[in-house]
Amino acid sequence: MEDIDSSDVEYERPQHRFANAGRSSIREIEKHAAEDRLLSKKIVKELPFTKARPGTEYMCMSWYNQFEAFRKSTLGIDTTDTPTGEHIERFIVTKVKRTTPRVLSALTLNTIDNGISALISALEFYFKKLYLTKHEKTRIAAVKQKLLQDGKLTMEPTRETQWVGVFLLHKIGHAMINDAIQNGTLCWDVTLSRVTSIVLMAALSARCGTTADDDLLPYITYGDVTLKLVGGERIEDLQAQVVMRSVKGETLRSGNVVGANSVEEMLALTQKRRNKTVEWVDQERPIICAVKERGVALVHNKAANRTQLTKTLAKGGILAGILAPLASHDLRYGAARDTANLPNMINGIPTETVALSLGHSMLTYERGVTSKYTLRVEAYYEDPFGTQVDEAAAAVMKTRERKRKLEGRVTLLYQEQGMDKRLRARSAYTEKKNIERGWFRESN
């Protein structure tokens, strides 16, 4: 048999069975090739640095701008040159020396850690050749440790964490309702919505941004909540399943229950349905609505922002006589501690169940982050080391808060003087915070 050189034989590549996959999109690409060539280049060349949250983006750009100003003015370096680890080391030293903290005597290590992380995030966007070696990262860590040892950085927190658990939350809710009953409210819908907002956060062990409008991340809507009658026909038999899509109460009043305008009608209709589930009129409506200026009404189609929820809790804490300023994350701390002290749990120990309730990953749990949320083992209402409550002090604060100026005359005076009403609002806010601080000092 004659030898055959395989190189002389040509085989055609067989057509793949999905050779026409994406054909409609390919036709569109080919059809608009000239237009898209310019458009895509324009977008890429003009692409700005962005983050999901404006707050995070602002922090990154703030540290980036400071770093570039330092490189240009202090080091005399062309800012088009790729930064090095040494540049960051020297920037940290200068930043610590030239920054005056607003609360403590020195910047916190946590502030520097978060700032450098934000800075590197921005540098990675602007400099394609940026690369920090393990040696450079170790030296940056050593600089921070040296500043900490020298007392130029501190580990002290800027604010004391408060654990707002179920007992304190119950007290805050009652105080807010009683205040509205005794002193009046411009809109009961607003009052009930405010109470609902902090109760919902605590019940879900959620971050503020999960329930409220957190920029581009989804907030909780009625479509995320499934209310179902389980084992009975009373309101106590309603159980809720809530989908929190952004995890990292006044429904009847606002007319969002199908066919019902009262609790009794809602329960009767729900009991008749085969699935025993409450039906919503508008599933896209936010659970926690924004509030109009001065709290005169709810804005049903707009979600509350983080600031609204934070201010609600802060005011509720004052009305309840809690002798410490509260932040929204304190509800998450309190919920974690309550979970750690549920029946059949090891008393106060941060178990995997606690981590699960907080949405912590196993890696986060193993790093000890979950344990910071429970901290002390005891979590009772009468906790000598916990957040203190003073009924008498609360009464004094309520009286002070109700001593209002003649608001109309003050506003008229500002208008006559040609002053910006925003300045008036800032002045009022500053005065209010000063009164609160004085009350905390006197009562503790």
C-alpha positions in Angstrom: 0.0 0.0 0.0 1.4 3.4 -1.0 2.3 5.6 1.9 0.1 8.7 2.3 1.3 12.0 3.7 -1.4 13.2 6.0 -0.3 16.8 5.4 -1.6 16.4 1.8 -5.1 15.7 3.0 -7.3 18.6 4.0 -10.4 18.2 6.2 -13.0 21.0 6.6 -13.9 21.9 10.2 -17.4 20.5 10.8 -20.1 23.1 11.5 -21.0 23.3 15.2 -24.5 22.3 16.1 -25.0 25.8 17.7 -23.2 27.7 14.9 -26.2 30.1 14.6 -26.5 30.8 18.3 -26.8 34.6 18.9 -27.5 35.2 15.2 -30.1 38.0 15.9 -27.7 39.9 18.1 -24.9 39.5 15.6 -27.1 41.0 12.9 -27.8 44.0 15.2 -24.0 44.4 15.9 -23.1 44.3 12.3 -26.0 46.7 11.4 -24.8 49.4 13.8 -21.1 48.8 13.7 -20.1 52.3 12.6 -22.4 54.0 15.2 -21.4 51.7 18.0 -17.6 52.1 17.3 -17.8 55.8 18.2 -20.4 55.4 21.0 -18.5 52.6 22.8 -15.2 54.5 22.6 -16.9 57.7 24.0 -18.4 55.8 26.9 -15.1 54.0 27.8 -13.0 57.2 27.5 -15.4 59.2 29.6 -16.2 56.4 32.1 -16.2 57.9 35.7 -15.3 56.1 38.9 -18.5 54.9 40.5 -19.7 52.8 43.4 -23.1 51.4 44.3 -23.6 53.9 47.1 -22.9 57.6 46.8 -21.5 57.6 50.4 -18.9 54.9 49.5 -18.1 56.8 46.2 -17.7 60.0 48.1 -15.3 58.4 50.6 -13.2 56.9 47.9 -12.9 60.2 46.0 -12.2 62.1 49.2 -9.2 60.0 50.1 -8.1 59.8 46.4 -8.2 63.6 46.1 -6.2 64.0 49.4 -3.6 61.5 48.3 -3.1 63.1 44.9 -2.8 66.5 46.5 -0.2 65.1 48.9 1.8 63.5 46.0 1.7 66.7 44.0 2.3 69.3 46.8 4.4 67.4 49.4 6.3 64.8 47.3 6.5 66.9 44.1 5.6 63.8 42.0 3.8 63.9 38.7 0.3 62.6 39.5 0.2 60.6 36.2 2.9 58.3 37.6 1.7 55.1 39.2 1.6 55.3 43.0 3.8 53.1 45.1 3.6 51.6 48.5 6.0 54.1 49.9 3.8 57.0 48.7 0.9 55.4 50.7 3.1 55.0 53.8 4.1 58.6 53.8 0.6 59.8 53.1 -0.7 57.9 56.1 1.9 59.6 58.4 0.9 63.0 57.0 -2.8 62.3 57.1 -2.6 61.4 60.8 -0.5 64.4 61.7 -2.6 67.0 59.8 -6.1 65.8 60.6 -8.0 67.1 63.7 -10.6 64.5 64.8 -14.1 65.8 65.7 -14.6 63.4 68.6 -11.5 61.8 70.0 -8.0 63.2 70.6 -6.6 61.1 67.7 -7.8 59.4 64.6 -9.0 55.8 65.0 -7.2 52.9 63.4 -10.5 51.9 61.9 -10.7 55.3 60.2 -7.3 54.8 58.6 -8.0 51.2 57.6 -11.3 52.2 55.9 -9.8 55.2 54.3 -6.8 53.3 52.8 -9.1 50.6 51.5 -11.3 53.3 49.8 -8.1 54.9 48.4 -6.8 51.7 46.9 -10.2 51.1 45.4 -10.0 54.4 43.5 -6.3 54.0 42.6 -7.1 50.6 41.0 -9.5 52.4 38.7 -7.3 55.2 37.7 -3.9 53.4 37.4 -3.9 50.1 35.4 -0.4 49.3 36.5 -1.0 49.7 40.2 0.3 46.7 42.1 1.2 46.5 45.8 3.6 43.7 46.6 3.3 41.7 49.8 6.4 43.6 51.1 4.6 47.0 50.5 1.4 45.8 52.1 3.4 44.6 55.2 5.2 48.0 55.4 1.9 49.9 55.2 0.5 47.7 58.1 3.7 48.4 60.1 3.3 52.1 59.7 -0.2 52.0 61.1 1.0 49.8 64.0 3.8 52.2 64.8 1.4 55.2 64.8 -0.8 53.2 67.1 2.0 52.4 69.5 3.1 56.1 69.5 -0.4 57.2 70.5 -1.0 59.0 67.2 -3.8 56.5 66.4 -6.3 55.0 68.8 -8.4 51.9 69.0 -11.1 53.7 71.0 -14.5 53.8 69.2 -15.9 57.1 68.1 -19.2 56.2 69.7 -20.3 53.7 72.3 -22.4 50.9 71.0 -25.9 50.5 72.5 -27.8 47.2 72.4 -31.4 48.1 71.7 -33.1 44.7 72.2 -36.8 43.8 72.5 -37.3 45.4 75.9 -35.9 48.8 75.0 -37.6 48.6 71.6 -40.9 48.0 73.3 -40.3 51.0 75.6 -39.4 53.2 72.7 -42.5 52.2 70.7 -44.8 52.9 73.6 -43.1 56.2 74.3 -43.6 57.4 70.7 -47.3 56.4 70.7 -47.9 58.0 74.2 -46.1 61.2 73.1 -48.4 61.4 70.1 -51.5 60.8 72.3 -50.5 63.3 75.0 -48.9 66.1 72.9 -50.6 65.5 69.5 -49.3 64.6 66.1 -49.7 66.2 62.7 -50.4 62.9 61.1 -51.1 59.5 62.8 -50.1 57.7 59.5 -46.6 59.2 60.0 -46.4 58.3 63.7 -47.4 54.7 63.0 -45.0 54.4 60.0 -42.1 55.7 62.1 -42.8 53.1 64.8 -43.2 50.4 62.2 -39.8 51.3 60.6 -37.7 50.7 63.7 -39.7 47.6 64.7 -39.3 46.1 61.2 -35.5 46.7 61.3 -35.2 45.0 64.7 -37.5 42.1 63.7 -35.4 41.4 60.7 -32.0 42.0 62.4 -31.5 44.2 59.3 -29.2 47.0 58.4 -30.9 50.4 57.9 -30.2 50.3 54.1 -32.1 47.0 53.8 -35.4 48.4 54.8 -35.0 52.0 53.6 -34.1 53.5 50.2 -30.3 53.0 50.0 -29.5 54.6 46.7 -29.3 51.9 43.9 -30.0 49.0 46.2 -33.6 47.6 46.5 -35.7 48.4 49.6 -38.4 46.3 51.1 -41.8 46.6 49.3 -45.1 45.0 50.0 -44.3 42.4 47.3 -41.4 41.2 49.5 -43.8 40.5 52.4 -46.1 37.4 52.5 -48.6 37.6 55.4 -50.3 34.4 56.2 -52.8 33.1 58.8 -51.3 30.1 60.5 -53.3 27.9 62.9 -56.1 30.4 63.6 -58.2 33.4 62.6 -56.8 36.1 65.0 -54.3 38.9 64.3 -51.9 37.0 66.5 -52.0 34.1 64.1 -50.6 36.2 61.2 -47.0 35.2 60.3 -44.8 37.1 57.9 -42.1 35.9 55.5 -40.0 38.8 54.3 -37.6 38.8 51.3 -34.6 41.1 51.9 -33.3 41.8 48.4 -30.4 44.0 49.4 -28.8 41.8 51.9 -25.3 42.0 52.0 -48.3 48.2 60.2 -50.1 51.2 58.4 -51.1 49.1 55.5 -54.8 49.3 56.1 -54.6 53.1 56.8 -52.9 53.6 53.4 -55.3 51.3 51.6 -52.9 48.7 50.3 -54.9 45.6 51.4 -57.2 44.2 48.7 -60.9 44.7 49.7 -60.3 45.7 53.3 -60.3 48.9 55.3 -60.0 47.5 58.8 -58.2 44.7 60.7 -61.5 42.8 61.0 -62.2 42.9 57.3 -58.6 41.9 56.4 -58.7 38.9 58.7 -62.1 37.8 57.4 -61.0 38.0 53.8 -57.7 36.3 54.5 -59.5 33.4 56.3 -61.7 32.8 53.3 -58.8 32.5 50.9 -57.5 29.0 50.3 -53.9 30.1 50.8 -54.7 32.2 53.9 -52.6 35.0 52.6 -53.1 38.7 52.7 -53.2 40.3 49.2 -51.7 43.7 48.4 -53.1 46.3 46.0 -49.7 47.6 45.0 -46.8 45.2 45.6 -44.2 47.8 44.5 -45.2 50.3 47.2 -42.5 50.6 49.9 -43.2 49.3 53.3 -41.6 52.3 55.0 -42.6 55.4 53.2 -40.9 58.8 53.1 -42.5 61.6 55.2 -43.4 65.1 53.9 -41.7 68.1 55.5 -42.7 68.6 59.2 -44.3 65.1 59.2 -47.7 66.2 57.9 -48.2 63.1 55.7 -46.7 60.1 54.1 -45.4 59.9 50.5 -46.7 56.5 49.6 -44.8 56.0 46.4 -41.4 57.0 47.8 -39.3 54.9 50.2 -37.9 56.5 53.4 -34.2 57.1 53.4 -31.6 56.0 56.0 -31.6 59.4 57.7 -35.3 59.3 58.4 -35.0 55.9 60.1 -32.0 57.0 62.1 -33.7 60.2 63.3 -36.8 58.2 64.2 -34.9 55.9 66.5 -32.9 58.8 68.0 -36.0 60.7 68.9 -37.8 57.6 70.2 -34.8 56.9 72.5 -35.1 60.4 74.0 -38.9 60.0 74.5 -38.3 56.7 76.2 -35.6 58.3 78.6 -32.7 56.3 77.2 -29.6 58.0 78.5 -27.4 57.5 75.4 -27.6 58.7 71.7 -28.9 55.8 69.5 -28.0 54.9 65.9 -30.0 52.6 63.6 -27.3 49.9 63.8 -27.9 49.6 67.6 -31.2 47.8 66.7 -29.1 45.2 64.8 -26.8 44.8 67.9 -29.8 44.3 70.1 -31.5 41.8 67.8 -28.3 39.8 67.7 -28.1 39.7 71.5 -31.8 38.8 71.7 -31.3 35.9 69.3 -28.3 34.7 71.4 -30.6 34.5 74.4 -33.6 32.7 72.9 -34.8 29.6 74.7 -32.8 26.4 73.8 -29.8 28.6 73.0 -26.5 28.6 74.9 -27.1 31.8 77.0 -25.6 34.8 75.1 -23.1 32.8 73.0 -22.6 33.9 69.4 -23.6 30.7 67.7 -24.0 30.0 64.0 -27.7 30.7 64.4 -26.9 34.2 65.5 -24.7 34.6 62.5 -27.4 33.3 60.2 -29.9 35.8 61.7 -27.5 38.7 60.9 -26.8 37.4 57.4 -23.1 36.8 58.3 -21.2 34.3 56.2 -19.2 31.5 57.8 -16.0 33.4 57.1 -17.4 36.5 58.9 -18.5 34.3 61.8 -15.1 32.5 62.1 -13.3 35.9 62.1 -15.2 36.8 65.2 -17.4 39.6 63.8 -20.6 38.0 65.0 -19.2 37.9 68.6 -18.9 41.7 68.5 -22.7 41.9 68.1 -23.5 39.9 71.2 -20.4 40.9 73.4 -21.7 40.4 77.0 -23.5 37.2 77.9 -26.3 38.8 79.9 -29.0 40.6 77.9 -31.8 41.3 80.3 -33.8 44.6 80.6 -32.3 45.3 84.1 -28.7 45.2 82.9 -26.4 47.2 85.1 -23.8 47.5 82.3 -26.3 48.1 79.5 -28.0 51.1 78.1 -29.5 53.1 81.0 -33.1 54.4 81.1 -34.4 57.3 83.3 -38.1 57.9 83.4 -37.8 61.2 85.2 -35.2 62.5 82.8 -37.4 61.5 79.9 -40.2 63.7 81.3 -37.9 66.6 81.6 -36.7 66.2 78.1 -40.2 66.0 76.8 -41.0 69.3 78.6 -38.0 71.0 77.1 -38.7 69.7 73.6 -42.3 71.0 73.8 -41.2 74.6 74.7 -41.2 75.8 71.2 -40.4 79.3 69.9 -43.0 81.2 68.1 -42.1 79.5 64.8 -44.1 81.8 62.5 -42.5 84.9 63.9 -39.0 83.4 63.7 -39.6 82.4 60.1 -41.0 85.9 59.3 -37.9 87.5 60.9 -35.6 85.4 58.8 -37.5 86.3 55.6 -37.4 90.0 56.5 -33.7 89.9 57.0 -33.3 88.1 53.7 -31.7 85.0 55.4 -31.7 81.5 53.9 -34.3 79.3 55.5 -31.7 76.4 55.3 -29.6 78.4 57.7 -32.5 78.6 60.1 -32.9 74.8 59.8 -29.3 74.2 60.5 -29.4 76.5 63.5 -32.4 74.8 64.9 -30.8 71.4 64.4 -27.6 72.5 66.1 -29.5 73.9 69.0 -31.5 70.7 69.3 -28.4 68.5 69.4 -26.8 70.8 72.0 -29.9 70.4 74.2 -29.8 66.6 73.8 -26.1 66.5 74.7 -26.7 68.6 77.8 -29.6 66.3 78.8 -27.4 63.2 78.4 -24.6 64.8 80.6 -27.0 65.9 83.3 -28.8 62.6 83.5 -25.8 60.3 83.5 
